[in-house]
Amino acid sequence: MIISEYGRTLNTEEWSPVIDVLLDGEQFVLTTHENSDGDGLGSEVALALVLKSLGKEVSVVNPTEVPPNYQFLKRLYPIALFDNKSEEAIQELSICDVVVLLDANLRDRMGSLWPHVGFSKELGSLKLVCVDHHLEPDDFTDVMVCENYASSTGELVYGLIYALQERVGRNLFTPEVAEALYVAVMTDTGSFRFPKTTPYVYQLAGDLVSKGADSSEIYDRIYNSLTSNALKLLGAALSAITILDNGEISWLFISQDMIKSTESKLFDTDLIIQYLLSVPSVRIAVLMVEMQDGRTKASFRSRGAIYVNQLAKKYGGGGHMNAAGCLFQFSSDKAQKILLEDVRLFLKQS
């Protein structure tokens, strides 16, 4: 394992509570947050491959579908979509003895899985493990490693696999594991350009490439695979961006009408927010998306010491200091009005 000279990493002893559960368990379900991203997906696929190699029964079951640009991960390991009609996924949850939640530290981020997981946990029939790197976790698991110094959950899972490898006494890294972890780390560091991209992270990425991850191919699969409908949505969205308050706030609302007219999908909105922070004067960028059920998804990005996770937390969300989100349980008109007032006040106080 690479030993970091540039900051904290967890040692084998610190990983022991997680490793104990992983080695004692037999039937596993791995999951991540709603509207999954590269970090959650890559982390769960990598850990699933490792656990499978240790002779465990492992299912990956997520609350929402895998976005098109991450579908290639399903060739490394099957990923099932959970809903209350998916009898096979419900069966997997009912018979497993360990659920591992990756890249989320709030129970509500588990979406439709939480009622089933919470019920089984109350009965004492399963253990719930969480590995994450976001701020301010809920207390709802049996074992949690939540380290916000890390660039990504993938960075933590990388260390976990090395610690597990030391415990079992054999190599657990394969080219497929390296590929999945590279996806996790690359995407959550913004292709190695976000502030938490330490020298250690570059070393880690190099180690994964040496183990078989093809960095060029992975980048191409994720960022050069937009559909024509996603491009239409991007064009419509860019023309609708509003710059407010002397250039300090960038604001975009994407309606269901916009999504339907371009024949795009909810996950096609995920890459748009990066454009809202491209104006140098902007301190807070806000992307709001109207969902089919009438709720409104909000994503925030910020520059410098502006803790947008605190803004998201007010509405039951969370995230990183400079990247966070939440879900409003009411109409988009009301959400836009309330949020704009709060963003302006929040910016004055920051």
NORUR-V932850 format. One record per pair of residues at least 6 apart in sequence whose ideal C-beta (glycine too) atoms are under 8 Angstrom apart, sorted by the first residue. I is the first residue (numbers start at 1). J is the second residue. Records with the same first field share a line. If there is no record, write none. Layout:
I->J ; J
//
This chain:
1->159 ; 162 ; 163 ; 166
2->200 ; 203 ; 204 ; 207
3->9
4->198 ; 200 ; 203
5->199 ; 200
6->198 ; 199 ; 200
7->149 ; 198 ; 200
8->147 ; 149
9->159 ; 200
10->145 ; 147 ; 156 ; 159 ; 160 ; 163
11->163
12->19 ; 163 ; 166 ; 167
14->145
15->145 ; 159 ; 160 ; 163 ; 164
16->163
17->143 ; 145
18->129 ; 131 ; 143 ; 145 ; 160
19->160 ; 163 ; 164 ; 167
21->98 ; 127 ; 129 ; 142 ; 143
22->51 ; 54 ; 56 ; 98 ; 100 ; 129 ; 164
23->54 ; 167 ; 168
25->56 ; 97 ; 98 ; 127
26->56 ; 57 ; 97
27->56 ; 57 ; 95 ; 96 ; 97 ; 98
28->48 ; 51 ; 56 ; 57 ; 58 ; 59 ; 96 ; 97 ; 98 ; 99 ; 100
29->58 ; 59 ; 60 ; 61 ; 92 ; 93 ; 96 ; 98 ; 99 ; 100
30->44 ; 47 ; 48 ; 51 ; 58 ; 59 ; 60 ; 61 ; 99 ; 100 ; 102
31->44 ; 60 ; 61 ; 62 ; 63 ; 82 ; 99 ; 100 ; 101 ; 102 ; 110 ; 113
32->40 ; 41 ; 43 ; 44 ; 62 ; 101 ; 102 ; 103 ; 104
33->40 ; 63 ; 103 ; 104 ; 109 ; 110 ; 111
34->63 ; 64 ; 109 ; 110 ; 111
35->64 ; 266 ; 267 ; 270 ; 297
36->62 ; 64 ; 66 ; 67 ; 70
37->67 ; 70 ; 103 ; 187 ; 188 ; 270
38->70 ; 183 ; 184 ; 186 ; 187 ; 188 ; 222
39->103 ; 152 ; 153 ; 154 ; 184 ; 185 ; 187 ; 188
40->102 ; 103 ; 104 ; 153 ; 184
41->62 ; 66 ; 70 ; 73 ; 79 ; 180 ; 183 ; 184
42->73 ; 154 ; 180 ; 181 ; 182 ; 183 ; 184 ; 185 ; 187
43->102 ; 103 ; 131 ; 152 ; 153 ; 154 ; 156 ; 157 ; 180 ; 181 ; 184
44->60 ; 62 ; 79 ; 100 ; 102 ; 103
45->60 ; 73 ; 76 ; 77 ; 79 ; 180
46->154 ; 157 ; 161 ; 177 ; 180 ; 181 ; 184
47->100 ; 102 ; 157 ; 160 ; 161
48->58 ; 60 ; 77
49->76 ; 77 ; 174 ; 176 ; 177 ; 180
50->161 ; 164 ; 172 ; 177
51->58
52->58 ; 77
53->172 ; 174
54->168 ; 172
59->78 ; 80 ; 89 ; 92 ; 96
60->77 ; 78 ; 79 ; 80
61->79 ; 80 ; 81 ; 82 ; 89 ; 92 ; 93 ; 113
62->79 ; 80 ; 81 ; 82
63->82 ; 110 ; 111 ; 112 ; 113
64->81 ; 111
65->81 ; 267
66->73 ; 74 ; 79 ; 81
67->267 ; 270
68->225 ; 227 ; 265 ; 267
69->221 ; 222 ; 223 ; 225 ; 226
70->183 ; 222
72->221
73->79 ; 180 ; 183
76->176 ; 179 ; 180
77->180
80->86 ; 88 ; 89 ; 92
81->89
82->89 ; 90 ; 93 ; 112 ; 113
83->89 ; 112
84->90 ; 112
90->116
93->99 ; 113 ; 116 ; 117 ; 120
94->116 ; 120
96->126
97->125 ; 126 ; 127
98->126 ; 127 ; 128 ; 129
99->117 ; 126 ; 127 ; 128 ; 129
100->129 ; 130 ; 131
101->110 ; 128 ; 129 ; 130 ; 131 ; 132 ; 141
102->130 ; 131 ; 132 ; 153 ; 157
103->131 ; 132 ; 133 ; 134 ; 153
104->110 ; 130 ; 132 ; 134
105->130 ; 132 ; 134 ; 136 ; 137 ; 138 ; 144 ; 146 ; 318
106->137 ; 138 ; 318
107->114 ; 118 ; 138 ; 140
108->114 ; 316
110->117
117->126 ; 128
118->140
120->126
121->127 ; 128 ; 142
127->142 ; 143
128->140 ; 141 ; 142 ; 143
129->141 ; 142 ; 143 ; 144
130->137 ; 141 ; 143 ; 144 ; 145 ; 146
131->144 ; 145 ; 146 ; 153 ; 156 ; 157 ; 160
132->144 ; 145 ; 146 ; 153 ; 156
133->146 ; 147 ; 148 ; 149 ; 150 ; 151 ; 152 ; 153 ; 155 ; 156
134->146 ; 148 ; 309 ; 318 ; 319 ; 320
135->148 ; 309 ; 318 ; 319 ; 320 ; 321
136->309 ; 313 ; 318
137->144 ; 146
145->156 ; 160
147->156
148->320
149->196
150->156 ; 196
151->185 ; 188 ; 189 ; 194 ; 196 ; 197 ; 198 ; 201
152->184 ; 185 ; 187 ; 188 ; 189
153->184 ; 188
154->181 ; 182 ; 183 ; 184 ; 185 ; 188
155->184 ; 185 ; 201 ; 204
157->181 ; 184
158->181 ; 185 ; 204 ; 208
161->172 ; 173 ; 177 ; 181
164->172
165->171 ; 172 ; 173
173->211
174->211 ; 212
175->211 ; 212 ; 213
176->212
177->211
178->208 ; 209 ; 211 ; 212 ; 213
179->208 ; 212 ; 213 ; 214 ; 218
181->208 ; 213
182->205 ; 208 ; 209 ; 213 ; 215 ; 218
183->218 ; 222
185->201 ; 204 ; 205 ; 208
186->192 ; 205 ; 215 ; 218 ; 219 ; 222
187->222
188->194
189->196 ; 197 ; 201
190->197 ; 274
191->219 ; 223
192->201 ; 202 ; 205
194->322
195->322
205->215
209->215
226->234 ; 268 ; 271
227->264 ; 268
229->262 ; 263 ; 264 ; 265 ; 268
230->264 ; 265 ; 268 ; 271
232->262 ; 263 ; 264
233->254 ; 258 ; 259 ; 262 ; 264 ; 268 ; 269 ; 272
234->268 ; 271 ; 272
236->258 ; 261 ; 262
237->252 ; 254 ; 258 ; 269 ; 272 ; 275
238->272 ; 275
240->252 ; 253 ; 254 ; 258
241->250 ; 251 ; 252 ; 275 ; 276
242->250 ; 251 ; 252
243->249 ; 250 ; 251 ; 279 ; 282
244->250 ; 251 ; 340
245->344 ; 347
246->281
247->279 ; 281 ; 282
248->281 ; 282 ; 283 ; 284 ; 347
249->282 ; 283 ; 284 ; 285 ; 286 ; 343 ; 344 ; 347
250->276 ; 277 ; 279 ; 282 ; 284 ; 285 ; 286
251->276 ; 285 ; 286 ; 288 ; 340
252->272 ; 276 ; 286 ; 287 ; 288
253->288 ; 289 ; 290 ; 332 ; 336
254->269 ; 272 ; 287 ; 288 ; 289 ; 290
255->290 ; 332
256->290 ; 291 ; 292
259->265 ; 266 ; 268 ; 269 ; 289 ; 290
266->289 ; 291 ; 292 ; 297
269->287 ; 289
272->287
273->285 ; 287 ; 299 ; 301
274->301
276->282 ; 285 ; 286 ; 287 ; 301
277->285 ; 301 ; 302 ; 303
282->303
283->302 ; 303 ; 304 ; 306 ; 347 ; 350
284->300 ; 301 ; 302 ; 306 ; 308 ; 343 ; 346 ; 347
285->300 ; 301 ; 302
286->298 ; 299 ; 300 ; 339 ; 340 ; 343
287->298 ; 299 ; 300
288->296 ; 297 ; 298 ; 299 ; 332 ; 335 ; 336 ; 339
289->296 ; 297 ; 298 ; 299
290->296 ; 332
291->297
294->330 ; 331 ; 332
295->327 ; 328 ; 329 ; 330
296->327 ; 328 ; 330 ; 331 ; 332 ; 335 ; 336
297->325 ; 326 ; 327 ; 328
298->312 ; 315 ; 317 ; 325 ; 326 ; 327 ; 328 ; 335 ; 339
299->323 ; 324 ; 325
300->308 ; 311 ; 312 ; 319 ; 323 ; 324 ; 325
301->308 ; 322 ; 323
302->308 ; 321 ; 322 ; 323
303->322
305->321 ; 350
306->321 ; 322 ; 347 ; 350
307->321 ; 350
308->319 ; 321 ; 322 ; 323 ; 324
309->318 ; 319 ; 320 ; 321 ; 324
310->346
311->324 ; 342 ; 343 ; 346
312->318 ; 319 ; 324 ; 325 ; 326
313->324 ; 326
314->326 ; 342
315->326 ; 327 ; 328
316->326 ; 327
317->324 ; 325 ; 326 ; 327
318->324 ; 325 ; 326
319->325
328->334 ; 335 ; 339
//
